[in-house]
Amino acid sequence: MGVLMFAVGTRGSDLRELQKISHDSRSAITVPDFTDLAGVQEQLQSSVEAVVVDVTPETPTDTVDTGKKDVVFLLDGSDGTRNGFPAMRDFVERVVEKLNVGPNNDRVSVVQYSRDPEVNFYLNTYTTKEDVVDSVRGLNHRGGSPLNTGAALRYVRDNVFTNSSGSRRLQGVPQMLILLNGGKSFDNVDTPASALKQQGIFVIGIGSRNSDRSELQKISHETSYALSVPEFTDLPGVQEQLSTVLSTVRVRGTPMTPTVTAERKPPGKDVVFLLDGSDGTRRGFPAMRDFVQKAVEKLSVDDNKDRMGVLMFAVGTRGSDLRELQKISHDSRSAITVPDFSDLAGVQEQLQSSVEAVVVDVTPETPTDTVDTGKKDVVFLLDGSDGTRNGFPAMRDFVERVVEKLNVGPNNDRVSVVQYSRDPEVNFYLNTYTTKEDVVDSVRGLNHRGGSPLNTGAALRYVRDNVFTNSSGSRRLQGVPQMLILLNGGKSFDNVDNPASALKQQGIFVIGIGSRNSDRSELQKISHEPSYALSVPEFTDLPGVQEQLSTVLSTVRVRGTPMTPTVTAERKPPGKDVVFLLDGSDGTRRGFPAMRDFVQKAVEKLSVDDNKDRMGVLMFAVGTRGSDLRELQKISHDSRSAITVPDFTDLAGVQEQLQSSVEAVVVDVTPETPTDTVDTGKKDVVFLLDGSDGTRNGFPAMRDFVERVVEKLNVGPNNDRVSVVQYSRDPEVNFYLNTYTTKEDVVDSVRGLNHRGGSPLNTGAALRYVRDNVFTNSSGSRRLQGVPQMLILLNGGKSFDNVDTPASALKQQGIFVIGIGSRNSDRSELQKISHEPSYALSVPEFTDLPGVQEQLSTVLSTVRVRGTPMTPTVTGKKVTDFYTPMSLQHVH
């Protein structure tokens, strides 16, 4: 056996065609979706192990009572449930208290929705009852309108009841959805409710007097499971009824049961998985990755048995250019197309031929710099500040009309909408929706955000860094035109020059449309050319520029920046063949972006061309805190090459050592180790501000204090970095350590800070949050390079939660904390949090903060903070093929 391909199709495949392709008709398997691949894993594995017998996997009965459940709570968080939300939260907590929570027992997820849904945590986020209950207690009411229950039901089906989110539906574990609803849905619930039932998800609907009874009955598993209370405070009255259902429900599973026949070909197998990793396979790729991983786990991989590699081959979908594929491929017969990613199984025989192919140089065709592809990525940036409240409906209608004239589709036009005032918020990304209908529905549901001041510069910077990106669906690197349409109603509070210039440098074509209150010269700076800065007296006059805009959209030729590497399939010394082998399992979900950044940095340092280094996918013996060190040492070149890092975000700390291994000469490489105690003249400073109800009056003084401290810092990417986080019941990052690189930008952002409000005050949760999300490599922290890390806490009251463990964890990580409180703060609590009790400062009122300014400045200028640089020794040898397996067992 070389590569054995099974004909596995999805709901859109042609079964007869699959049967023709397959080894025999019984080997043609269909699954509803890629996420259901796990259901045929065992049968396919049997084919790889392959003996000449029929294999019939044990079939779980349709009705199961496993003693374990996956329970998802879907909570109406719209404006109409504001008063009742605390009772809903208490109800969820009481239900959870009666569950047997654990990774192999009951799993729990909570989703809140109004106009659109938001996951609070997934089925695999927490593994203990304590963690689930803590998170439930911290839930905040979202607010918003209208109430789109249909969209929320569709969302939980597609995004929560999935393998990657922790659902065990395919293993036959009962799936339960408990809906708490306080009003009639604005959208239709019929189809989403039916889809949940077809998937075997058991739904219980609980409503209040404002709910639509018949709607709840449609949604629920049976009409008798639509429960109702006069007010949410009466929820305890249905608690027992619900507990009875939870303990006895027998839910229909959907296991896969085909019979598979295959033949064993000893003694070993070379198994090649050929995975299309392009943008077009983004949604299906996690399922493919899980599928391959499970298959690999069951193989016997060593020199004399099964071997694994990752091979790139010319396989296209309906949108590919066949002639281009033929140029890329070994020969024209090796260029294969499939209607959709789900039809991959049908090309398995051809792919097997490519595994045996001769070695040739392959040079893919390079797209020209200037393109007119007939497809575009269009982002609308809408001024949602207080000044556009009256005009916003007209702006929304305008966007809808523009979209109606686009050819929306994953391989045609893509659309994103971002709204901004003081800070930006993405309504949906370029890869969120794939049909015009979905885009228009979402646009119609847009609500005006409000807020001030109007920071257009920050919004332009944000869309460049977060929306016009590969991961958000932008196809800029493939040469697809990138367009930004700005609808603006006022002069920007911050500076737009640098962000506007950066967009133009990146080849993004900007059209600025303003009203009478806009700054014309500012719009002209922002726009691609001054003539593309359009203006209307009022936003209700926007139809007057509709035709002008449509002309631009249909004719614009935008400079892209396609990638143009040369790829060689033949090894030519003296370079190296470097393969990165990345653990893509569920356990590495949170760490994967850091892994990806790590690979990117390594690749940037290689000399990749025909005669030098070439990249595939290579794994190195690097583990996290949950890995088995002895196992890593067995895998590694020698025991010194087994490296562990506390978390994937700390990979940067071993980047240089690993790079030395890739450069690899026959000497020991010992990177210079920074001393534990450092005084580098640069610092990472994070301000954690109490933004709860109790500090409303004092917040302007806190803001001024932060500004004055920043004014004395030497802000710059290679000097001091600054972040601000505000918290009450839960924390919110105003900006990260790597958001701004100049003092001017930091000060502008600080001046624009608004008090958040909220209660209770959870200082412990906020400390934990900044440790896990702000003092990290990806957020701009340089802790691993030994740069001092400082946290300045401004606090106005005693914490509702416990601060002991989070405070201790910060100190263990070498973060220097200064706590500054007012008369309402708890002095002993501040002393626990601070680096030493003497660093817990206090003022009668926040207006007295200037009195500790000098004291704080002295500390900032002299503090010598303990860093935690990584110090492994790495040994490498000059080798022809340099494989470094990585054991990545990530413990959450």
N, C-alpha and C positions, 0 to 999 in steps of 0.2 A: 504494500500500500504506500503510495506517495501522498497524494492529496485526494481524499474521498469526499465528494460533494454530495450532499443530500438535497433534494428538491424541497425546499421549505418556502412556502409562499404565505402571503397575508390574504386578507379578505378580498383583495382586488385581483388575485392571481387566477389564471385559467387552470383548473384542476387537471383537465386532460393533457394540457401542455406539460404540466409538472410531472404527470405520470410517464409521458414519453421520455422526458429528460432523465428520470430516476432509474436507479438500478433495476427495480421492478415496480409495478404499480403500487405495491404496498409501501414503497419508500417515499411516496409523495405525501408530504405532511403540510397541513395548513394551520396557521395560528391567526387569531384575530388581529394581533398587532405585534410589533417587535418586542414590546415589553412582556409578551407571553412566551418568548423563546424558552424560558426556563422550563416550561411544561413539556418540552420535547427533548430536554437535555439528556435525560437518561437513555432514551431510545437512540439518539445519535451517538452517545458515548458507547453504547453497545456495538454500534457499527464499527467504531474505531477499534475497539477491543476485538471485535469480529471473529466469531466462530461460526461454523456452518450449521446453525440451528436457528429456529424461530425464537425471537425474543419478545415476550409479552410482559411488559412491566405491570407490577401490581397496580390495580386501579382502585383508588379510594372510592367509596360509595358516594353517590350524589349527595346524600344527606350525611352530614358529619356533626359530631358533638365532641370537639377536641379538648374542651376545658380551657382553651385559650381563644382570645378574640383580638381583632384589630378594631378599635373603637375611635371614630372620628366625630368630634363635636363641631357642628357648623353653626356659628352664632351670628344672629342679626345684630350688627353693630351700627345700624343706621341712626339718623337723628331721632327717629321715633322711639328708640329703646334706651335713650340716655338715662332716664330715671330708673328703668328696670334692670340695667346692666349689672349693677352689683349683686342683685338677686340671682341673675343668670350665672354669674361667676361663682357664687357660693354653691349653686346647684351642681355645676360641673365638678367643683371640688368634692362635694359629698358623694357624687357618683364614683369618682376616681378612688376615693377612700375605700370603697367596697370592692374594687377590682384587685386582681392579683398581678400587679404590674411587674414586668420583667421581660428581657429580650426573648426568652423562650416561653413566656406566659402572655399576659395581656399587654398590648401596646396601645398607646393613646396619642392622638393628634388633635390640635385645636386650630380651627380656621375661622376668621371673622370676616364679615362681608357687609357691604352696603351697595354702592354703585359697582364696585369690583371687589374681589376677594383678596385676603392677605393671610398667609399661613403664619400662625404664631409659633408652632413647632410641628414637625413631622412625626410619623409613627416610629422612626428610628432616631429621633433627636435625643430622647431621654430613655434611660433603661431602669430607673428606680422610681418608685411611687413618690418619694420625697422630692426629687427633681421636678416631676410632673406637677405636683401640688404647688411647689414654690413658683413655678412658671404661671400656673393658673391664677394664683393669688396676685401676681403682678400684672395681669391683663388690664389694659386701658381701653376704654370705649373709643372706637375710631370716629364715629360720626360719618355723615355724608348722606347723599341722596342722588338719584332715586334708589329704591331697593330692588336689585336685580337678582332674585333668587334663582332663576333659571341659569344665568351665567355662573353663579356660585356652585350649583349642582354639577354643571358641566366641568368646572374647574377642579373640584375635588375628585371627580371620576378620572380626569386625565392627568392630574398632577399629584394627588395624594394617595389614592388607591392604586399605587404602582409599586413595582418591585424596588425601584431605586429609592423610593420614599419610605420603604420599610413595610409595605403591605405584603402579607403572606397568602394572598388570595390563591395564587397558583399552587400553593402547597395544601390547599383545602381548608385553610383557617377561616372561620366565620368573619365576615366583613360587616361592620355596623356603622351606620351614619345616624347621629342624633342631631336633628335640626331644632334649634330654638329660634322661633320666628315671631316678629311682632307686627306684621303688616302684609297687605296684599302685594304681590310682586309686580314690578313695573314691566318686566319682560315675561315671556311665555315659559312655563315650567314643564309642559307636556313631554316634549322630546327628551330633555335631560333626565326627567324622572324615569321615563321608560328605559333609557340607556342604563341607568343605575341598576334597575331591576334585572335587565337582561344580563348584566355582569354579575348578578348574584349578590348584590349589596343590599343588606337588610336595613331599611330606612324607617326611623321613628320620627314623626313630626310633632313637635310640641308648640302650640301657639297660645297667644293671649287673646283678649277680646277684640283686638284690632286685626287679627289674622283672618284670612279667608279660609273658612272651614273646608270648602270643596277643594281648594287648592292644596291644603295640607293632606287631604285624603288621597288626592292624585299622587302626591309625592311619597306618601307612606307605603310600606310593604303591603299592608291591607288597610282598609278604611278604619278598622277597629284600632289600628296603631296610631291614628291621628288623635293625639291627646290635646286637651285645652285647659287653660286656667284663666280666671278673670284678670289677674295681674301676675307678673313674674314673681312677686313676693309670695304667691301661693304655690310656687313650684314644689315645695316640700310635700304637697298633697299628692303628687304623682310619682314621688321618689320610690315608694315601695313597688308600685306598679311597674316602673321602669326596671328596677332591680330584678324583679321576677322574670321579665323578658330577657334581660342580659344574661341571667344564669341558666335559662332553659332553651334559648333560641337555637334551632338547628338550621344552619344556613347552607344553601346549595353551593357546592364548589364547582369548578370547571376544569378538572384535570384532563390532560391530553392522553389518549389511549391508543395510538396506532401501533400496529405490529411491524417490526423492522427485521429484515433479513440481510445478512452480510457475510462475507467470507474472510477468514483470518489469513493474513499473508505474513509468515514469520520471516526474519526474527525480530526486526524493528521496523519503525516507520519514520519517514521524514514528513512531518505534517506542517504545511504552510497555510497560515490564515492570511488572506489577502483582503485588507480592510480599506475602503474608500474613506479617507479622513477629511474630505473637502467640506466647505461650508454647507453644501447641499445635503449632507447627511447628518447635520447637527442633531436633529431630533431623534433619529434612529440609532445614533452611534452608541449612547450609553447601553442600550439593549444588546448591541453587537458585542460591545466590550465585555459585558457580564457573561454573555454566551461563550465567548472565546476563553475567558478566564476559567469558567467552570470546566470546559473541555480540557484545558491545559492541566488543571489540578489533578485530573485522573490519569494523565499520561505518565509513563515511566521514562523520564528524560535523563539520559546520560550518553556517553560517547558511543556505546554499542547498542543503544536502544533508540527510543524516540528522540527526535531533535526538533527544536522550534526555531522559527525565524519570522521575520516580518518582511513580506515582499510587496513592492509597489508595482502595479500592472495597469495597462491602459484599458480601463473599464469606464464607460460613460453611461449617463442616463439620457432620457429623451431630449434633454437640453444641450447635450454635448455636440461638438463638431466632429463628425465621423472621419473626415479627412485629416483633421488634426490628430485624432487618436491613432490613425494609421501611420502618420509620420512618427509619432512617439513610440509606437509598438515595435516589437522585434521584427515582425513582418505584418503585412496588411491583414492576415488571417487572425492575428492576435489582438486586433482591435474589436472589442466586444461592447455592445450596448444592451441595456435592459430598460424596460419602460419605467421602472421605479426601483428604488433601493430594495424594496421587499422582494424583488425578483432575482436577487443575487444568486439564489440557489440554482437557477437555470443556466448559469455559465460555469458551473464547477468543472465540467470536462475540459473546457477550453483553458481554464486557469491551470489545470493539472499539466496541460501541454507546456505552458509557459515555465513551470517549475523545471522542466527538463530542457529548457531552451539554451542555445549557445550564448556565450558572453559577447555582447556588442556594446558600443558606446551609444547612448541615447541622448539626444539633445532636443528638448521640447521646444515647440514654436513659441517665440516671444511676442506677446501682444504689443502693438505700437503704443507709443506714449499718448498720442492723441486718438481718441476713440469716439465713435458715435454708435453706440450699441443698440439703441432703441429700447434700452432699459435704464432705469435711474434709481438711485436711493435718495428719497426726498424726506427731509426733516423739517417739520414746522416748529418754530420757536415762538411761543405766544406770551405776550406780556399779560400776566395775570395779576398785576398789582392793583392796589385800591383805585388807582386812576382809570382803570379800564372796565370797572364793574358794569357800567351801563352799556358799553360797547361790546362786551364779551359775546353775547348771543350772535351778533353780526359777524364777529371773528369766527365763531364756531361754524356758522352757516357757510362762510367763505371757504374754510378748509374743506368742508363737506363737498362743495361744488367743485373745487379743484380735484379732489380725490376721485369724484365721479368721472372725470375725464382721463384719469390715469388707467393704465393697463396693469392692475395690481395682481401680483402672483410671485411665488418664490423665485422664479426664473425671469420675471419681468420687473415691473416697478415695485419697490418696497417703500413703506411709509412709516414714519415715526412722529410722535407728537410730544413736545416738551413744553411745560408751562413754567414761568418763573416770575418772581418778584424780588424779594431779598435774596432768595436762593432758588435754584432750579429743581423741578421734580418731573421725572419721566412719566408720562401717561402710558405710553407703550413704545417698545423698541422697533427697529427695522425688521427683526425676525419674530416679533410677537404674533402678528397676524399674517396669513397667507392669502386671504381672499378680500376682495373689495367690500363685500357685505360685512365682514367682521370689522374692517377698518372704519367703515361708515357708522356702524352701530356704536363703536367705541367713541368716535368723534361726537356723535349726537348726545352721548352721555357725559360729555365733559362738563365739569363744574368750575366756576371761577374760584381761584384760590384766595385772592386778596393778599395783602401784606405790603410792607414798605421797609426800607427804600427800594428803588428799582435798580438792581445791579446787573445791567446788561453785559458788562465785561465779564463778570463771573459766569454768567449763563453761556456766553460764547465759548469761554474756556471749558466749561463743563461738557457741552455737546461735542467739542473736539476730542476731549479725553475719554468720554464715556459712551457716546452714541455713535460717532463716526469711527467705530472700531470693529474689528473682525468678530469679536465675541458678541457684539450687539447686532450683528447682521449686516454691517457695512461690507460692500464688495469693492472698496476703493483699491485694494491691492490687486484685484483682477481687472482693473481699468474701467470699472463701471462709474459713470458720472455721479458725483456727489453734490447734492443741492440742499441749501439751507434757506428756508423762507421765514424771515423774521417779521412778525406783526408787532409793532411797538407803538406805545401811546404816550411816551414821555422821555425826557432827557435822563440819561443814566447817572446814578449817584457815584458809580465808580468809573474808572478809566477803561475805554474800549480799544485803545490803539494797539496794544500788544496782542490781545486775543484776536482781534480782527485780522491783524497781519499773519498770525499763526495759522488761521483758517485758510487764508489765501495761499500760504506757503505749502499747505497740505493738499492744495488743489481742490478745495471745496468752493463751489460756486454759490455766492450769497446774494440773495435779493432782499432788500430791506423795504418794508412797507410801513409808513407811519401815518399818524393823524396830525391834526393841527397843533397838538401839544408836543409832538416829537421834535427833536433837534435835527434839522435837515443836514447840517454838516456832519453830524455824528453818523447819521444813516448812510451818507455818502462814503465815509471812511469804511464803514462796515461792509458795504455792498461790493460786489465784484468790480464794478466800475461805477462812477457817480451816476451815470444814466440809468443804472438799475436800482437806484433809490427812488421808489415810487411814493406818492403821497395822496391822501384823501382827506377832505375836511372832517368827516366823521367816519367811523367804522361801518356805519350803515351805507356808506357810499362805496364800499369795497367792490360790489359788482362792476363798477366802472373800470377797474384795473384787471378784471378777470381775463378778458381776452388777451390783453398785453402779456399777462403772466403765462397763459397757455401757450402763446407763441414762443416765449423763451423756453418753457419746459420741453417743447417738442423739437427745438432746434439746437439747443445748447450743446457745444462740444467741450467737454471738460477734460483737463489733463489728469490722467490717473498716474499711479506709481506702481505698475505691475512688477512682480518679482521675476527675475530672469536668471535663476541658477542653471548651471549645466549639470546634468545628472549622468553619472557613469556607472555601468553595471559590471565593469571589469576592474580588478585590483591591480593598481600600478604603483610599485614602490617608488619613493621611500615613504609614502604617506601611511595613514592608518585607516582601518575600517572601524568606525566607532558606532556601537549600537546602544541606544538607551532603552532599557526595558522598564516600563512604567507600570506600577501596580494601579490598575484602574478599578479596583473593587469598591463596594459600598463604603468600606472602612476608610478610604482615602478621599471621600467627597470633599471635605473641608480643606484638606491639604493639597489638592490637586493643582489649584492655581499657582501655589508656591513651587511645586514640582516643575510645572510648565515654565515658570520664570527661570528656574535653575537651569533647565535644559537650554533655554534660549541664550542665557549668558554664556554657557559652555560653548555653544555652537558659534557664537559671535567671535570667540577667540581662536577657532580653528581656521585652517586655510583650506577651504572646500573647493577643489577643482579636480580636473581629470587626473592629475598626477600627484595630488596631495591627499588631504583628508576628505573622507566622505562620510555622510551621516545616514544612519538608519534609525533604529530605536534601541538604545543601549542601557542596560541596568547595572548599577554599581552597588557594592555591599554597604549600603547605608540604611540604618534602621532608626526607628523612633523609640521613645521610652518603653514601648510595649514589645519590642523585638527581642528575640532570643540571641544574646551575644555569641554564645558558642556556635549556634547555627550560622550566624553571620561569618564567624571566623572560619568555619568549614568551607563556606562558599567562596571566601575571598582568596586572593592571590597568596597572601600569608596573613597571619593573625593580626598584624599591625594595620592591615588594610580594611579591617572591619570598623566602621565609624558609626557612632550613634549621635543623634541630635535630639534635643528635648521635643521638638515639634517640626513639622515640615517647613514652617515659616522661618526656621533657623538654618535652613540649608545653605544660605549665603555664607555662613560662617565656615563652611568646609569647601567653598567653591574653589579657592586657590589650591588647596591640597589635591582636590580631585582633578583640577586642570593639570597639575604637575604629573599626575598619573597618566593622563592622556598624552602629555608631551613625552613622558616615560623614557628615561634613560636608566641604566643599571646602577643607580646610586640610591641611597636613602635620602628621602626628601623630608626635611623637618622645617615647616614654615615658622617664621619668626613669631613668637608668642608675645602679645602685648602683656604688660604686667597687670596684675589684678587691680592695682590702684593706679588710676590715671588722672592726669590733669591736662586735658588736651587743648584747653582754650576754646572748645566748642561744646555745646550742650544740646540735648533734646528736652524741651520744656513743654509740659502739658498742664494746662489750667483746667481744673475740674470745678465747675461753678454750680452752687446750689441754686437751682431755678424754680424751687417749689413756691407754693402760695405764700409761705412765710417770709420770703425775701423780696416780695414785689417792690416795696418802697426802697429797699436798699440796693436793688440791682443796678441802677445807673452808676452808683458809687463803685460797685464791683467792676463794672465795665471800664470805668475811668482808671481804676487801679491797674487792671490788666494792661490797658493801653500804655500807662506810664512805665510799667515794668518792661514791656516790649520795646519801648523807645530807647531803653538803656542796653538792649541786647544787640549783638552783631549778627543780624539775621541774614542768612544766605544758605544755599544748598550744601556748602562745605564749611559753614560756620554754625551759628545757632539755628535750630529749627523749632517751630512753635505749633502747638495744636490747642484747640479749645473744645471742651466737652461740657454740655450743660445737662443737669439731671434733676429729677424729682422722684416720681415713682419708678421711672426707667430713664436711662441715659440717651442722649442724642449728640452725635458729633457735629459740631459746627464746621470745623475743618481739621484735617489730619496734619501730621508732621511734614508730609510731602505735598500738601495742597498748594502752598504759597512759598515762593523762593525769595521774596523781597520784603523788607520791613514795611514798605508802603502798602503792599497788598494785605499783609497781616493786620496792620492798623486799620485799614479801610474795613476789613471784615469784622474786626472787633467793634468798631464804632457802629456797625450795623446790627449788632446782636440785639435780639428781642427777648424779653423775659418769657419763659415757657409757661410757668405756673404748673399746678398739679400737686397731688398728694396721694399717699404718704411719701415721706422722704426716705428713700432706700439707698443710704450711703454705701452699704456693703455691696449691693448689686452694682453700683456705679464703679467702685474700686475694682471689682472683678472684671467689669466690662473693659475699663481702660487697659488693664493688664493683658487681656486676651485679644483686644481689637485695636488698640492704639499704640501700645509699646511693642509693635511687631514690625518685622522687616518690610512687609508689604505696605504698611501704613507710614513708612518713612523713618522708623526708629533705627538707630545705628548702635544699639546695645551690643550686638555681636562683634562690632568693630571696636568696642571698648569706650565708646563715647558716653559720658555721664548722662544718666536719665533722671529727670526731675519731674515730680508731680507737685503742683501747688493747688491745694484744696481750699476753696473759699466756701465756708459752711455756716448756715444760720440756724441749725436746730439739731436735736437729738435724732439719730437714725431709727427708723421703724424696724429695720432688719439688723442682723448681727454683723459687726465689722471685723471681728477677730481674725477669722480665717483669711478673708481677702487682704487685710492689712499685712498679715504675716507673709502671704504669698508675694506681695509686692516687694517686701524687704528681702525675701529669699532670692528674688530675681535681680536684686541690686538696684532697685529704683529708690531714689532719695525723695522722701515725702515731707513736705512742709504743710502743716495744717493751720489755717487761719480761721478763727471763729468769732462770732459776735456774742453778746450777752446771753442769747438763747441757745447757744451751742452747749454740748456736753463736754466739759473740759477733759475728763478722764478718757472719753472716747477719742478726742482729738490727739491726746498723748499716745494712745495705743496706735493710732494711724501714722503719726509722724515718725520720722527716722529716729529721733530721740525725743523724750518728753520736753526737752528745752526748745525743740523746734516747733512746738505747738504754741502758736501766737494767738493773741486775743485782742479784740477792740470792743469798746462799748457798743458802737454802731458802725455800720459799714462806711458811713461818711467819715469815720476816723481812720480809715485805712492808710492815708498818707503817713500816719505816725509810725507804721511798721515798714514803710517803703525802703528806708535806708538800711534797716536791719536785713530785709530780704535781699537787697542788692549786694550786701556784703557776703551773704551766704552764696548767692548765685555766682559771684566772681571767684570764690575761694574753694568751694566744695570739691572734694576729691571723692569721686563716686566709684564704687566697685563695679567693674565691668564683668562680663561673663564670656570672654572670647573662647572660641573652639580651638583645641590644641592637639588634635590627633597627629600622629606621624604616619605618612603614607609611603609605601614602597611600590615602585613600579618597574617593569622591564620593557625593553624595546621589543615589541612583538609584532607579528604580522596581523593577527586579528586580536583585538583587545576587547575582551568581554568582561563586563563587571556587573554581575547580578546584584540586584537590590532587594533585600527583604524588607518590605514595608508593611509592618503590622501596626496599624494606627489605632490607639486606644482612645476612645472619647470619654 
